[in-house]
Amino acid sequence: MEKYNKLLRNITELIEKGLFSSKELRKELEGSLKLKMEIIANQLNLVSREEFEVQKKLIEKLQKDFAKFKVKKNKKKITKAKKF
């Protein structure tokens, strides 16, 4: 919180001194916010959409394979039970 207050104070001082025009201020704020968002995203270990889609397809395939395996296993149990 203290960092944000300091940032706002610095921006306010620059505006009061007339060192920033509104366009320059907008560019500076956008750059700062973009950098903060990237830092937060990196800390959260987020993945790209493409990576997510690849992992999703892989999980779906594994679920299908597991379901097939489960069916085979159940058929074997039924077959063994019928023998006795």
N, C-alpha and C positions, 0 to 999 in steps of 0.2 A: 504494500500500500504506500509505503514511504517513497518507493521508486517512482510510482505513478504521480504522486504529489510533486516530486522534484521535476519530473518531466513536464507536468502542466505549468509549474512555476517558470521553468525555462522558456516554454513556448509563449507564455503570457508576457515575459520580459521582452522577448524578441518582437512580439507584436507591438508592444508599447513603444519600442525603439524604432519601429517602422522598418525593421530589417527583413521582414517577410511580407510578401504580397499574399493575397488570398490563394493564388495559384501555387506559389511556392510552399505555403503552409499546408495546402491540401496534399501536395506531393510528399512532403516530409512526413505528415501524419500517416498517409497510406503506406509509405515505406516502413515506418516504425511499427504500424499495426500488422503488416504482412510478416515482418520479421518475428514479432511476438507470436503470431499464429503458427508460424513454422516451428518455432522453439517448442511451443505447447504440443503440437502434433508429433514432433519427434520424441518428446517425453512420454507420450501416451502409447508409443510403439504402434502407430496406425500403419496400415498397409494400403497399397494402391488398389484401385477398383479391379484392375486386371489380375493382381495377385489374389484378391479375394475370390474372383470368379474361378480361377484355376483351382484353388483350394476347395471351393464349393463343389465343383465337378468331381474332384478326386474323392471327396467324402461321399457323394452320392453313389459313385461307382463302388466304393468299399461297402456301403450299406447294402447295395444289391448283391454283391458277392457274399456278404455275411448272411443275408436272407437265404440265398441258394444253399449255402453250407448248412444252415440250420434245418432246412427242409430235408436235405440228404441225411443228416444225422437222425432226424425224427423217423425217416423211412427205415433206416437201419434198426432203430429201436423197435419199431413195429414188427419188422421181419423177424427179429430175434424173439420177440414175445410170442409170435405165432408158432414158432418152432417148439416152444415148451408147452 
